[in-house]
Amino acid sequence: MSINERMLLKKLAEENGYKYFPSDQIVYGTKEGYSFTICVDKNSSVAGYQVLLMAFYAMGDKSEEEIVAYLDLPSTKYSVHTGGAILAISRLLGDTIENELMEIEKVIKKAAWTLLANNYFASDVTGSGGNVSVYAKGSSYFCYTRLSAERKKEKLKKELKKGRITGYICAFLGSLLAAVVLFFILRLGSVNSFAALVMGGAIVYGYKLGKGIFTKSTVVVCTVMAALVSGLTYKIFRTLEAMYRTSWDFKDAFLETNYAFKRTGLLKDYYVGYIMVIFIAIVSALTLGIKTYRKDEDKYRFRKVV
């Protein structure tokens, strides 16, 4: 049985005085002083049943087995895990909305009483006490104090910078590999500008291979790199062709491209091919870059919900 998750969460909040955020489809509330978040797991189901995720934030010294025994929830419907400062309870949804609302509120009360009875103190996900807010990281939600959230942001920034250096190195190496492939495709006589498609893919996947996380600036840098390397590769290829036709040395043919191709009657073809190669490389890098950026944003973006 599939339940309208929006309706379920909205009614849960309205009937019990919790906060519901429709854009994120998450409920935030407190019970006996303990903060909790509730949402429906959009990425998984069990035997066709939707999974409701409840996370309570508190620190204590009881083992998971002791908490599970104290809660005494039926294992056919629930799974319970503790770790760090989180008591996580999953429930399979399969009843009417009205019945689900009653059962969920019972579990919320039972979880709060369990934490209280076992002398757990209210905290955020890091175990720090104080006023908490809900933050989203990708598709996951956690409670943080302001100080803990700032530390988390700084940690993510360091991860971003660390991956950026190795990412750009691998992206550049990927562009060189793509340049070799592009050159030999042109060398085989197939002056097909669409060969430049490999440039965007090599740069984007090279950046990810280097553990880089895509940002808006990364998309711009990778696109510019694709344009420069593909354009330079095409010019080198055409310069060698001009050398063959004019008997000039490489330096003169490279620096005097216009004059060299005027003499061979290929100036128009040169510029059309040059523009097309750069354009296709830009489209390739931009398309793949934006797609990868959106995936990374969903996975790594850290933002305050409430």
N, C-alpha and C positions, 0 to 999 in steps of 0.2 A: 504494500500500500504506500503510495507516494503522498507526502504531506506538503502543503503550501508553506514553505519555510518562512517566507516573509510574514504571512499571517500568524504563524505560530510564535515567532519572535516578537512581533508587534504586540500581540495579545498578552504574552508573558510579561512584557514590560509594563503595559497599561494596567493590567490587573494587580500587579505587585509593587508598583512604584519604582521600577527600574528604568534605566535609560536605554532607548533603542535607537540605533543609528542605521537608517534604511540604506544609505549609500554603501556601507560596509557590511550590512546584515549581521550586526553583532549587538548583543545585549550586555550592558555593564551594570553592576549593582554591588551592594554590600549587604551582608547578613551577619549579625552579631559582631560587626566591626571588621569582618574579612571581605576583601575585594574579590570579585569573580567576574569572569567573562564567559559568555555562552554564544555559540554559533553552530551552524550546520556545516559539516565537512563536505565541501563541494567536490573534493578530489577522490573520495572513496565511498564505497557502500559495502554492506555485508549481506550476501545472499539476497540482493535487491532492496535491502532496507537502508534508508538514510541514517547517517550517524550524527548524533548531537554531541558536541564537545563542550564540556564544562571544566573550567580551570579556576581553582581557588588558590590564592596566594598567601602562604603562611609558612613559618619556620618552626620546626620542632625536632625532637630526637627519637620519635617512634619509627619502627621499621615499616616497610610497605605491608608486610604480612599482618602486623598489628592493626594498622589503619583499615585494611581490607576487612579483617575480622570484625572490627568495631562498626563499620558501616553496614556490613551484612546485607549487601545488595545481591539479587539473583544474577548468577553468572551468565544466564541465557540472554539477559538483556543489557548487562553492564560489564564494563571492564574498568578497573581502577589501577592507577599508577601514581607513585610518588617519586619525586626526584628534585633535588635542590630545594627550591621554595615553592613548588607547585604540587597541588593535589589535582590530578587529572582524572575526570570521570567521563566515560563515553557511554552513551545510551543509544540503543537501536530504536528508531522511530517506526511504529507500525500500527498505532491506535488512532482514534479520532483526535482532533485538535483539543477538544475539551478534556478528554482523559489524559492526553499527553501533558497538558498544562498542569493538571493536578499532580501527576506523578513527578514532573520536573520540579515543582515547588517543594514537594515533599523531600526530594533528594537534596535540594539546596539547603533546606533547614537541617536535614540530617548531617550533611557535610559540615555545616557551620557548627553544629552542636558537637560533632566528633572532634573538630579542631579545638574547640573551647574546652572540652572535657579532657583532652590530652595535653593541655597547656601550650598549645601552639600560639605564637604571637603573629599578628598581622604584619605582612611585609609586601615587598614587590618581588619580581621574578629573581632578583639577585640576592634576596634575603635582607634587604635594607628596609628599616621601618620608616614610617612617615606618610605624608599624603601622596597618594598614587594617582596616576592618570593612565589611560589606555593608549598604547602605541602599536602601530602596525609595522611589521617587517615582512614584506612580500604579502603572502596570504595568511600569515600567522599573526595572532594578537597576544600582547603581553602587557602586564601592569608594571610600570616603572615609577619611581620617585623622580623628581626633576633632576637631581644629581646623578642618579643611575642612568637616566636617559641621555644626559650630556656625555657621560663616560662611554655609553654604547655608541653614540654618534662619532666620538673621537676614534674609537676602535675601528668603526666601519671606514672612516676616512683614511686611517693608516693602511687598512687592507686594500683600499682602492688605490692608494699611491704605490704600494708595493707591487700590486698586479699590473699597474700602468707601465712601469719601466720594462718589466719582462715582456709584457704584452706588445709594446711598440717594437722591441727588438725582434720578436718573432714575426710581427706583422711586416717589418722591413725585409726579413729573410724570405717571408712568403712572397713579397712583391718581386724579389730578385728571381725566385724560382718561376713565378708567373711570367716574368720578363723573358726568361730563357725559352719557356714554352711558346710564348707569343712570337718571339723572334724566329724560331724554327718553323712555326706554322706559316709565317710570311715567307721564310726562306724556301719552303717547299713549293712556292708559287701560288699559294692560295691567299691572295691579298684580301682576306675577309676580315673586316673590322670587328665582326662578332667574336673573333678570337680573344678580344680584350675582355670578354666576360670573365675569363679565368682570373683576371687581375683583382677584381673586387672580392671574389670568393677567397682567393689566396690570402689577401690582407686581413679580411674579417676573421677567417678561421685561424690564421696565424696569431692574431691578437688573442683569441680565446684559448689557443693552445698554450700561450704564455701566461695563462691564468688571469688575463685582464678582464675587468668588469666594464662594460660599455656605459658611457655617459654621452650626453649631447656633444661635448667637445671631442670625444673619441670618434664619433660618427664623422665630424667635420675633418679631423686629422686624417682618418683612413681614406676619406673621399679625395682629399687633396693629394695624398700619397699615391692613390691609384691613378689620378690624372697625370701627375708628374712622371711617374715611372713608366706608364704606358706610352705617354707622349714621347719621352726620351728614347724608349725602345724603338718606337716607330721611326723616329728621326735617325737613329743610328743605322737601322736597316736600310732606310732610303739613302743615307749618306754613302753606305757601301755600294749601293746600286749606282749612285752618281759617280763614284770613284771608278767603277768599272766602265761606265759609258764615256767619261771625260778624261780618264787617266790622271786625275788630280790625286794629291795625297789626302789622307783622311782629314787632317786639320783644315785644309782649304775648303774641302767639300762640305765639311760640317759647319764651318763659319759662314760660308757663302752659299747657303742652301738655295736661296732664290735664284741666284745667277746660274748655279750649276744645273738646276732643273729647267731654267729657261732655255739653256743650250740644248738640253735633251728633249725639250717639248713636253715634259711631264709635270710642269709646275702646278697646273690645275688638279691633276690626279693626286699630286703630293698633298696639297692642302685639304682636299676632300677627304682623303684617307686619314690624314693627321687629325682633323676635327672629329671624324667619326670614331676613331680609336679612343680618343680622349672622352668623348661623349658617352660611349658605351661603357667604358671603365668607370666613369662617374656614376652612371645609372646603376651598374652592378654593385659598386661599393655602397652607394647610398641606400639602395633597396635592402641589401643584406644587413647593413649597419643599423638601419632603423628597426628592422625586424628583431635583431639581436638586442638592441637597446631596450626595446619594449619588454623582452623576456627578462633581461637583467633588472629592469626597473621593478617589475612585478616581484622579483625574487629578493632584491637587496634594498629597495627604497624603505627608509625608516621615517615614519611620520606619526604625529600625534593625532589620535582620533578624538579623545576627550580628556 
